[in-house]
Every structure is written in structure tokens, then in C-alpha cells.
Amino acid sequence: QLQASGGGLVQAGDSLRLSCVASGRTIDSSDMGWFRRTPGKPRDFIAAITKSGGSTRYADSVKGRFTISRDNAKNTMYLETNSLKPEDTAVYYCHVDLPGGRRYWGQGTLVTVSS
């Protein structure tokens, strides 16, 4: 099970730290990532991190503002979101990539950025 948290209502320019905690299995053998979705649109890729945390990649829209990280000892992945903009408003979802190409999604956490 994956549980995302840390969302909330903030003003433009503020920061939030999103967390994604895994339970029931360890994450140290799995790549993970974050997507987000706004109403009426499909989920958009935000960031990804390899199982060791040694490699990351980001969507152009968040590059330089968001940082993905993980603590395998805590079975947790993070997304540090800085300089938030109203267009960052969305439900943020974390995922873990399982063997065989399967992807498991957690419940989302809502981020609302007011101007």
C-alpha cells in the first residue's frame, strides 16, 4: 500500500513537502515517481527516481523547483515542491514500479496553490 500525504492549501511562492509511505513491502528494489492530475485531464508525469536514489528526472514544468528523493530505510519517497504556482494545483499521486512492468499507484494528495 502507498499513502501520499503533505498536500494542502498554500499561496503562490510557498513550499510543500509531499511524502509517499509504502507499507506491506520494501521499496528499495523499485523505481518510484510522482504524477499529478487536474480535473478533466490525464495524469501528468512530474518526477521519477531510481531504486537507489542515484538518478532522477523531472518534467520541464517543475525542473528547478521540485526535488524528488527517497529514504529506503523509512520506506518513504518525498517530493519537495518550491516556488509553487497556481498551475501546480492538482492531486499528486505516487507510484512504485513492480517486477514485470506493473505500476502500483497510491492514493493522491491534493495541492492547491492560490494566487
Phi and psi in radians as a Rosetta constraint file:
Dihedral C 1 N 2 CA 2 C 2 CIRCULARHARMONIC -2.062 0.35
Dihedral N 2 CA 2 C 2 N 3 CIRCULARHARMONIC 2.317 0.35
Dihedral C 2 N 3 CA 3 C 3 CIRCULARHARMONIC -2.189 0.35
Dihedral N 3 CA 3 C 3 N 4 CIRCULARHARMONIC 1.992 0.35
Dihedral C 3 N 4 CA 4 C 4 CIRCULARHARMONIC -1.602 0.35
Dihedral N 4 CA 4 C 4 N 5 CIRCULARHARMONIC 2.532 0.35
Dihedral C 4 N 5 CA 5 C 5 CIRCULARHARMONIC -2.688 0.35
Dihedral N 5 CA 5 C 5 N 6 CIRCULARHARMONIC 3.025 0.35
Dihedral C 5 N 6 CA 6 C 6 CIRCULARHARMONIC 1.849 0.35
Dihedral N 6 CA 6 C 6 N 7 CIRCULARHARMONIC -0.115 0.35
Dihedral C 6 N 7 CA 7 C 7 CIRCULARHARMONIC -1.222 0.35
Dihedral N 7 CA 7 C 7 N 8 CIRCULARHARMONIC 2.987 0.35
Dihedral C 7 N 8 CA 8 C 8 CIRCULARHARMONIC 2.989 0.35
Dihedral N 8 CA 8 C 8 N 9 CIRCULARHARMONIC -3.022 0.35
Dihedral C 8 N 9 CA 9 C 9 CIRCULARHARMONIC -1.758 0.35
Dihedral N 9 CA 9 C 9 N 10 CIRCULARHARMONIC 2.111 0.35
Dihedral C 9 N 10 CA 10 C 10 CIRCULARHARMONIC -2.353 0.35
Dihedral N 10 CA 10 C 10 N 11 CIRCULARHARMONIC 2.968 0.35
Dihedral C 10 N 11 CA 11 C 11 CIRCULARHARMONIC -1.676 0.35
Dihedral N 11 CA 11 C 11 N 12 CIRCULARHARMONIC 2.753 0.35
Dihedral C 11 N 12 CA 12 C 12 CIRCULARHARMONIC -0.950 0.35
Dihedral N 12 CA 12 C 12 N 13 CIRCULARHARMONIC 2.360 0.35
Dihedral C 12 N 13 CA 13 C 13 CIRCULARHARMONIC 1.672 0.35
Dihedral N 13 CA 13 C 13 N 14 CIRCULARHARMONIC -0.257 0.35
Dihedral C 13 N 14 CA 14 C 14 CIRCULARHARMONIC -1.360 0.35
Dihedral N 14 CA 14 C 14 N 15 CIRCULARHARMONIC 3.104 0.35
Dihedral C 14 N 15 CA 15 C 15 CIRCULARHARMONIC -2.242 0.35
Dihedral N 15 CA 15 C 15 N 16 CIRCULARHARMONIC 2.689 0.35
Dihedral C 15 N 16 CA 16 C 16 CIRCULARHARMONIC -2.473 0.35
Dihedral N 16 CA 16 C 16 N 17 CIRCULARHARMONIC 2.601 0.35
Dihedral C 16 N 17 CA 17 C 17 CIRCULARHARMONIC -1.999 0.35
Dihedral N 17 CA 17 C 17 N 18 CIRCULARHARMONIC 1.976 0.35
Dihedral C 17 N 18 CA 18 C 18 CIRCULARHARMONIC -1.589 0.35
Dihedral N 18 CA 18 C 18 N 19 CIRCULARHARMONIC 2.502 0.35
Dihedral C 18 N 19 CA 19 C 19 CIRCULARHARMONIC -2.148 0.35
Dihedral N 19 CA 19 C 19 N 20 CIRCULARHARMONIC 2.629 0.35
Dihedral C 19 N 20 CA 20 C 20 CIRCULARHARMONIC -2.362 0.35
Dihedral N 20 CA 20 C 20 N 21 CIRCULARHARMONIC 1.899 0.35
Dihedral C 20 N 21 CA 21 C 21 CIRCULARHARMONIC -1.805 0.35
Dihedral N 21 CA 21 C 21 N 22 CIRCULARHARMONIC 2.267 0.35
Dihedral C 21 N 22 CA 22 C 22 CIRCULARHARMONIC -1.740 0.35
Dihedral N 22 CA 22 C 22 N 23 CIRCULARHARMONIC 2.452 0.35
Dihedral C 22 N 23 CA 23 C 23 CIRCULARHARMONIC -2.322 0.35
Dihedral N 23 CA 23 C 23 N 24 CIRCULARHARMONIC 2.626 0.35
Dihedral C 23 N 24 CA 24 C 24 CIRCULARHARMONIC 1.601 0.35
Dihedral N 24 CA 24 C 24 N 25 CIRCULARHARMONIC -0.276 0.35
Dihedral C 24 N 25 CA 25 C 25 CIRCULARHARMONIC -2.776 0.35
Dihedral N 25 CA 25 C 25 N 26 CIRCULARHARMONIC 2.723 0.35
Dihedral C 25 N 26 CA 26 C 26 CIRCULARHARMONIC -1.467 0.35
Dihedral N 26 CA 26 C 26 N 27 CIRCULARHARMONIC 2.711 0.35
Dihedral C 26 N 27 CA 27 C 27 CIRCULARHARMONIC -1.828 0.35
Dihedral N 27 CA 27 C 27 N 28 CIRCULARHARMONIC -0.042 0.35
Dihedral C 27 N 28 CA 28 C 28 CIRCULARHARMONIC -1.216 0.35
Dihedral N 28 CA 28 C 28 N 29 CIRCULARHARMONIC -0.142 0.35
Dihedral C 28 N 29 CA 29 C 29 CIRCULARHARMONIC -1.903 0.35
Dihedral N 29 CA 29 C 29 N 30 CIRCULARHARMONIC 0.240 0.35
Dihedral C 29 N 30 CA 30 C 30 CIRCULARHARMONIC -2.271 0.35
Dihedral N 30 CA 30 C 30 N 31 CIRCULARHARMONIC 2.382 0.35
Dihedral C 30 N 31 CA 31 C 31 CIRCULARHARMONIC -1.223 0.35
Dihedral N 31 CA 31 C 31 N 32 CIRCULARHARMONIC 2.675 0.35
Dihedral C 31 N 32 CA 32 C 32 CIRCULARHARMONIC -2.472 0.35
Dihedral N 32 CA 32 C 32 N 33 CIRCULARHARMONIC 2.991 0.35
Dihedral C 32 N 33 CA 33 C 33 CIRCULARHARMONIC -2.998 0.35
Dihedral N 33 CA 33 C 33 N 34 CIRCULARHARMONIC 3.127 0.35
Dihedral C 33 N 34 CA 34 C 34 CIRCULARHARMONIC -2.208 0.35
Dihedral N 34 CA 34 C 34 N 35 CIRCULARHARMONIC 2.457 0.35
Dihedral C 34 N 35 CA 35 C 35 CIRCULARHARMONIC -2.218 0.35
Dihedral N 35 CA 35 C 35 N 36 CIRCULARHARMONIC 2.949 0.35
Dihedral C 35 N 36 CA 36 C 36 CIRCULARHARMONIC -2.497 0.35
Dihedral N 36 CA 36 C 36 N 37 CIRCULARHARMONIC 2.729 0.35
Dihedral C 36 N 37 CA 37 C 37 CIRCULARHARMONIC -2.443 0.35
Dihedral N 37 CA 37 C 37 N 38 CIRCULARHARMONIC 2.348 0.35
Dihedral C 37 N 38 CA 38 C 38 CIRCULARHARMONIC -1.827 0.35
Dihedral N 38 CA 38 C 38 N 39 CIRCULARHARMONIC 2.721 0.35
Dihedral C 38 N 39 CA 39 C 39 CIRCULARHARMONIC -0.937 0.35
Dihedral N 39 CA 39 C 39 N 40 CIRCULARHARMONIC 2.316 0.35
Dihedral C 39 N 40 CA 40 C 40 CIRCULARHARMONIC 1.439 0.35
Dihedral N 40 CA 40 C 40 N 41 CIRCULARHARMONIC 0.046 0.35
Dihedral C 40 N 41 CA 41 C 41 CIRCULARHARMONIC -2.188 0.35
Dihedral N 41 CA 41 C 41 N 42 CIRCULARHARMONIC 2.727 0.35
Dihedral C 41 N 42 CA 42 C 42 CIRCULARHARMONIC -1.269 0.35
Dihedral N 42 CA 42 C 42 N 43 CIRCULARHARMONIC 2.925 0.35
Dihedral C 42 N 43 CA 43 C 43 CIRCULARHARMONIC -1.169 0.35
Dihedral N 43 CA 43 C 43 N 44 CIRCULARHARMONIC 2.404 0.35
Dihedral C 43 N 44 CA 44 C 44 CIRCULARHARMONIC -1.903 0.35
Dihedral N 44 CA 44 C 44 N 45 CIRCULARHARMONIC 2.421 0.35
Dihedral C 44 N 45 CA 45 C 45 CIRCULARHARMONIC -1.117 0.35
Dihedral N 45 CA 45 C 45 N 46 CIRCULARHARMONIC 2.394 0.35
Dihedral C 45 N 46 CA 46 C 46 CIRCULARHARMONIC -2.030 0.35
Dihedral N 46 CA 46 C 46 N 47 CIRCULARHARMONIC -0.956 0.35
Dihedral C 46 N 47 CA 47 C 47 CIRCULARHARMONIC -2.778 0.35
Dihedral N 47 CA 47 C 47 N 48 CIRCULARHARMONIC 2.711 0.35
Dihedral C 47 N 48 CA 48 C 48 CIRCULARHARMONIC -2.476 0.35
Dihedral N 48 CA 48 C 48 N 49 CIRCULARHARMONIC 2.694 0.35
Dihedral C 48 N 49 CA 49 C 49 CIRCULARHARMONIC -2.497 0.35
Dihedral N 49 CA 49 C 49 N 50 CIRCULARHARMONIC 2.417 0.35
Dihedral C 49 N 50 CA 50 C 50 CIRCULARHARMONIC -1.293 0.35
Dihedral N 50 CA 50 C 50 N 51 CIRCULARHARMONIC 2.941 0.35
Dihedral C 50 N 51 CA 51 C 51 CIRCULARHARMONIC -1.059 0.35
Dihedral N 51 CA 51 C 51 N 52 CIRCULARHARMONIC -0.545 0.35
Dihedral C 51 N 52 CA 52 C 52 CIRCULARHARMONIC -1.529 0.35
Dihedral N 52 CA 52 C 52 N 53 CIRCULARHARMONIC -0.221 0.35
Dihedral C 52 N 53 CA 53 C 53 CIRCULARHARMONIC 1.475 0.35
Dihedral N 53 CA 53 C 53 N 54 CIRCULARHARMONIC 0.066 0.35
Dihedral C 53 N 54 CA 54 C 54 CIRCULARHARMONIC -1.362 0.35
Dihedral N 54 CA 54 C 54 N 55 CIRCULARHARMONIC -0.292 0.35
Dihedral C 54 N 55 CA 55 C 55 CIRCULARHARMONIC -2.391 0.35
Dihedral N 55 CA 55 C 55 N 56 CIRCULARHARMONIC 2.406 0.35
Dihedral C 55 N 56 CA 56 C 56 CIRCULARHARMONIC -2.359 0.35
Dihedral N 56 CA 56 C 56 N 57 CIRCULARHARMONIC 2.764 0.35
Dihedral C 56 N 57 CA 57 C 57 CIRCULARHARMONIC -2.576 0.35
Dihedral N 57 CA 57 C 57 N 58 CIRCULARHARMONIC 2.731 0.35
Dihedral C 57 N 58 CA 58 C 58 CIRCULARHARMONIC -2.408 0.35
Dihedral N 58 CA 58 C 58 N 59 CIRCULARHARMONIC 2.684 0.35
Dihedral C 58 N 59 CA 59 C 59 CIRCULARHARMONIC -1.218 0.35
Dihedral N 59 CA 59 C 59 N 60 CIRCULARHARMONIC 2.576 0.35
Dihedral C 59 N 60 CA 60 C 60 CIRCULARHARMONIC -1.015 0.35
Dihedral N 60 CA 60 C 60 N 61 CIRCULARHARMONIC -0.552 0.35
Dihedral C 60 N 61 CA 61 C 61 CIRCULARHARMONIC -1.176 0.35
Dihedral N 61 CA 61 C 61 N 62 CIRCULARHARMONIC -0.347 0.35
Dihedral C 61 N 62 CA 62 C 62 CIRCULARHARMONIC -2.093 0.35
Dihedral N 62 CA 62 C 62 N 63 CIRCULARHARMONIC -0.082 0.35
Dihedral C 62 N 63 CA 63 C 63 CIRCULARHARMONIC -1.037 0.35
Dihedral N 63 CA 63 C 63 N 64 CIRCULARHARMONIC 2.306 0.35
Dihedral C 63 N 64 CA 64 C 64 CIRCULARHARMONIC 1.551 0.35
Dihedral N 64 CA 64 C 64 N 65 CIRCULARHARMONIC -0.247 0.35
Dihedral C 64 N 65 CA 65 C 65 CIRCULARHARMONIC -1.990 0.35
Dihedral N 65 CA 65 C 65 N 66 CIRCULARHARMONIC -0.583 0.35
Dihedral C 65 N 66 CA 66 C 66 CIRCULARHARMONIC -1.894 0.35
Dihedral N 66 CA 66 C 66 N 67 CIRCULARHARMONIC 2.571 0.35
Dihedral C 66 N 67 CA 67 C 67 CIRCULARHARMONIC -2.324 0.35
Dihedral N 67 CA 67 C 67 N 68 CIRCULARHARMONIC 2.187 0.35
Dihedral C 67 N 68 CA 68 C 68 CIRCULARHARMONIC -1.710 0.35
Dihedral N 68 CA 68 C 68 N 69 CIRCULARHARMONIC 2.458 0.35
Dihedral C 68 N 69 CA 69 C 69 CIRCULARHARMONIC -2.660 0.35
Dihedral N 69 CA 69 C 69 N 70 CIRCULARHARMONIC 3.002 0.35
Dihedral C 69 N 70 CA 70 C 70 CIRCULARHARMONIC -2.633 0.35
Dihedral N 70 CA 70 C 70 N 71 CIRCULARHARMONIC 2.684 0.35
Dihedral C 70 N 71 CA 71 C 71 CIRCULARHARMONIC -2.240 0.35
Dihedral N 71 CA 71 C 71 N 72 CIRCULARHARMONIC 1.673 0.35
Dihedral C 71 N 72 CA 72 C 72 CIRCULARHARMONIC -1.120 0.35
Dihedral N 72 CA 72 C 72 N 73 CIRCULARHARMONIC -0.500 0.35
Dihedral C 72 N 73 CA 73 C 73 CIRCULARHARMONIC -1.140 0.35
Dihedral N 73 CA 73 C 73 N 74 CIRCULARHARMONIC -0.494 0.35
Dihedral C 73 N 74 CA 74 C 74 CIRCULARHARMONIC -1.755 0.35
Dihedral N 74 CA 74 C 74 N 75 CIRCULARHARMONIC 0.053 0.35
Dihedral C 74 N 75 CA 75 C 75 CIRCULARHARMONIC 0.963 0.35
Dihedral N 75 CA 75 C 75 N 76 CIRCULARHARMONIC 0.692 0.35
Dihedral C 75 N 76 CA 76 C 76 CIRCULARHARMONIC -2.361 0.35
Dihedral N 76 CA 76 C 76 N 77 CIRCULARHARMONIC 2.472 0.35
Dihedral C 76 N 77 CA 77 C 77 CIRCULARHARMONIC -2.031 0.35
Dihedral N 77 CA 77 C 77 N 78 CIRCULARHARMONIC 2.637 0.35
Dihedral C 77 N 78 CA 78 C 78 CIRCULARHARMONIC -2.232 0.35
Dihedral N 78 CA 78 C 78 N 79 CIRCULARHARMONIC 2.751 0.35
Dihedral C 78 N 79 CA 79 C 79 CIRCULARHARMONIC -2.383 0.35
Dihedral N 79 CA 79 C 79 N 80 CIRCULARHARMONIC 1.879 0.35
Dihedral C 79 N 80 CA 80 C 80 CIRCULARHARMONIC -1.496 0.35
Dihedral N 80 CA 80 C 80 N 81 CIRCULARHARMONIC 2.091 0.35
Dihedral C 80 N 81 CA 81 C 81 CIRCULARHARMONIC -1.983 0.35
Dihedral N 81 CA 81 C 81 N 82 CIRCULARHARMONIC 2.091 0.35
Dihedral C 81 N 82 CA 82 C 82 CIRCULARHARMONIC -2.095 0.35
Dihedral N 82 CA 82 C 82 N 83 CIRCULARHARMONIC 2.830 0.35
Dihedral C 82 N 83 CA 83 C 83 CIRCULARHARMONIC 0.849 0.35
Dihedral N 83 CA 83 C 83 N 84 CIRCULARHARMONIC 0.854 0.35
Dihedral C 83 N 84 CA 84 C 84 CIRCULARHARMONIC -1.106 0.35
Dihedral N 84 CA 84 C 84 N 85 CIRCULARHARMONIC 2.532 0.35
Dihedral C 84 N 85 CA 85 C 85 CIRCULARHARMONIC -2.098 0.35
Dihedral N 85 CA 85 C 85 N 86 CIRCULARHARMONIC 2.738 0.35
Dihedral C 85 N 86 CA 86 C 86 CIRCULARHARMONIC -0.961 0.35
Dihedral N 86 CA 86 C 86 N 87 CIRCULARHARMONIC -0.572 0.35
Dihedral C 86 N 87 CA 87 C 87 CIRCULARHARMONIC -1.266 0.35
Dihedral N 87 CA 87 C 87 N 88 CIRCULARHARMONIC -0.109 0.35
Dihedral C 87 N 88 CA 88 C 88 CIRCULARHARMONIC -1.439 0.35
Dihedral N 88 CA 88 C 88 N 89 CIRCULARHARMONIC -0.114 0.35
Dihedral C 88 N 89 CA 89 C 89 CIRCULARHARMONIC -1.059 0.35
Dihedral N 89 CA 89 C 89 N 90 CIRCULARHARMONIC 2.149 0.35
Dihedral C 89 N 90 CA 90 C 90 CIRCULARHARMONIC -3.094 0.35
Dihedral N 90 CA 90 C 90 N 91 CIRCULARHARMONIC 2.978 0.35
Dihedral C 90 N 91 CA 91 C 91 CIRCULARHARMONIC -1.592 0.35
Dihedral N 91 CA 91 C 91 N 92 CIRCULARHARMONIC 2.213 0.35
Dihedral C 91 N 92 CA 92 C 92 CIRCULARHARMONIC -1.755 0.35
Dihedral N 92 CA 92 C 92 N 93 CIRCULARHARMONIC 2.267 0.35
Dihedral C 92 N 93 CA 93 C 93 CIRCULARHARMONIC -2.078 0.35
Dihedral N 93 CA 93 C 93 N 94 CIRCULARHARMONIC 2.429 0.35
Dihedral C 93 N 94 CA 94 C 94 CIRCULARHARMONIC -1.829 0.35
Dihedral N 94 CA 94 C 94 N 95 CIRCULARHARMONIC 2.736 0.35
Dihedral C 94 N 95 CA 95 C 95 CIRCULARHARMONIC -2.495 0.35
Dihedral N 95 CA 95 C 95 N 96 CIRCULARHARMONIC 2.754 0.35
Dihedral C 95 N 96 CA 96 C 96 CIRCULARHARMONIC -2.206 0.35
Dihedral N 96 CA 96 C 96 N 97 CIRCULARHARMONIC 2.390 0.35
Dihedral C 96 N 97 CA 97 C 97 CIRCULARHARMONIC -1.635 0.35
Dihedral N 97 CA 97 C 97 N 98 CIRCULARHARMONIC 2.115 0.35
Dihedral C 97 N 98 CA 98 C 98 CIRCULARHARMONIC -1.729 0.35
Dihedral N 98 CA 98 C 98 N 99 CIRCULARHARMONIC 2.891 0.35
Dihedral C 98 N 99 CA 99 C 99 CIRCULARHARMONIC -1.011 0.35
Dihedral N 99 CA 99 C 99 N 100 CIRCULARHARMONIC 2.601 0.35
Dihedral C 99 N 100 CA 100 C 100 CIRCULARHARMONIC 1.455 0.35
Dihedral N 100 CA 100 C 100 N 101 CIRCULARHARMONIC 0.173 0.35
Dihedral C 100 N 101 CA 101 C 101 CIRCULARHARMONIC 1.456 0.35
Dihedral N 101 CA 101 C 101 N 102 CIRCULARHARMONIC 0.119 0.35
Dihedral C 101 N 102 CA 102 C 102 CIRCULARHARMONIC -1.381 0.35
Dihedral N 102 CA 102 C 102 N 103 CIRCULARHARMONIC 2.637 0.35
Dihedral C 102 N 103 CA 103 C 103 CIRCULARHARMONIC -2.232 0.35
Dihedral N 103 CA 103 C 103 N 104 CIRCULARHARMONIC 2.207 0.35
Dihedral C 103 N 104 CA 104 C 104 CIRCULARHARMONIC -1.869 0.35
Dihedral N 104 CA 104 C 104 N 105 CIRCULARHARMONIC 2.256 0.35
Dihedral C 104 N 105 CA 105 C 105 CIRCULARHARMONIC -1.805 0.35
Dihedral N 105 CA 105 C 105 N 106 CIRCULARHARMONIC 2.489 0.35
Dihedral C 105 N 106 CA 106 C 106 CIRCULARHARMONIC -1.642 0.35
Dihedral N 106 CA 106 C 106 N 107 CIRCULARHARMONIC 3.025 0.35
Dihedral C 106 N 107 CA 107 C 107 CIRCULARHARMONIC -1.256 0.35
Dihedral N 107 CA 107 C 107 N 108 CIRCULARHARMONIC 2.625 0.35
Dihedral C 107 N 108 CA 108 C 108 CIRCULARHARMONIC -1.493 0.35
Dihedral N 108 CA 108 C 108 N 109 CIRCULARHARMONIC 2.946 0.35
Dihedral C 108 N 109 CA 109 C 109 CIRCULARHARMONIC -2.261 0.35
Dihedral N 109 CA 109 C 109 N 110 CIRCULARHARMONIC 2.334 0.35
Dihedral C 109 N 110 CA 110 C 110 CIRCULARHARMONIC -1.508 0.35
Dihedral N 110 CA 110 C 110 N 111 CIRCULARHARMONIC 2.251 0.35
Dihedral C 110 N 111 CA 111 C 111 CIRCULARHARMONIC -2.002 0.35
Dihedral N 111 CA 111 C 111 N 112 CIRCULARHARMONIC 2.162 0.35
Dihedral C 111 N 112 CA 112 C 112 CIRCULARHARMONIC -2.138 0.35
Dihedral N 112 CA 112 C 112 N 113 CIRCULARHARMONIC 2.145 0.35
Dihedral C 112 N 113 CA 113 C 113 CIRCULARHARMONIC -2.004 0.35
Dihedral N 113 CA 113 C 113 N 114 CIRCULARHARMONIC 2.054 0.35
Dihedral C 113 N 114 CA 114 C 114 CIRCULARHARMONIC -1.629 0.35
Dihedral N 114 CA 114 C 114 N 115 CIRCULARHARMONIC 2.610 0.35
